Amino acid sequence: MKKNKVLLTVLSITVFSIISTGHCVSAENVNNEVNDQQITPPRTPVNESSSSPEQPEVINLGNGRFQIGKIIVDEDKKEVTIPGHLNMVEGPIEFIACTKGGMKEYESVLEMDTDAKSFNLSMILLGLDPKKGKAAAYHFDPSPPEGDLVEIFIRWNTPLGIEMNIKAQDLIYDMNTNRTFSVDNWVYTGSVFLEDGRYLAEEAGVLIGFVHDPASIIESHYSGKFPAFGSFVVNKNYLDKVGTKIQMIIRLIKIQEAGNKTPEHERTDN
């Protein structure tokens, strides 16, 4: 087991050395974009030394299963499971999930028990390729991001002990249409690295977004102009108590061939 942990730690170092050479953007451009979009002041991020390890440790559990912190990767089932909790029920939202204590917590539906680097490594172990990913060029970019496709589910138990399972997009309520956010696909972009080597997802505390933010590791494949800020809120028909423990399940559904773009899917209201 100790040998496996050493080998997998070396793998994680190699992975981040490779992906950090691409997906680079100007720190000045990103900071300007963040400053333009921050309407609600974010809370102070937690101490980086405790929440964002330089190299996530990977433990081989056997039978095609790996553990990174509290994340479980199951190669046979082609899925990743991450624990977390309902983070908010009031106010505008722009992200499905943030890191533990992440800067974007103030507009994220869920707070997950992980950091961005560990989350991204779990996606790579699942088989997703960051080199195929193309993140949004800017916040609210109308063009859909590109990359390997995944589906995301949220699981929790009701106070009566009934297990509930819904798609992640069902947690997003569009007040303009009075419907849940209608998107078929989620795209793994891998986020981007800044020119100085910082990982944007870790800096912003972002895991999964839906309004096309460059920091998101996974984004919605929505195509078109987004409505005004504040149009999306938490759908309280499913979860309405902050702190409710959940599990997020991310499943691989399609690997993009090199050079092929993800087919565009227009948003439709049901």
Salt bridges, closest charged atoms under 4 A:
GLU54 OE1 - LYS117 NZ 3.78
GLU57 OE2 - LYS5 NZ 3.82
GLU79 OE1 - ARG251 NE 2.84
GLU90 OE2 - LYS236 NZ 2.79
GLU94 OE1 - HIS139 NE2 2.71
GLU105 OE1 - ARG43 NH1 2.92
GLU107 OE2 - LYS104 NZ 3.41
GLU111 OE1 - HIS85 NE2 2.99
ASP113 OD1 - LYS100 NZ 3.86
ASP174 OD2 - ARG267 NH2 2.36
ASP184 OD2 - HIS265 ND1 3.94
ASP196 OD2 - ARG198 NE 2.78
GLU203 OE1 - ARG198 NH1 3.15
ASP213 OD2 - HIS139 ND1 2.70
ASP269 OD1 - ARG267 NE 3.98
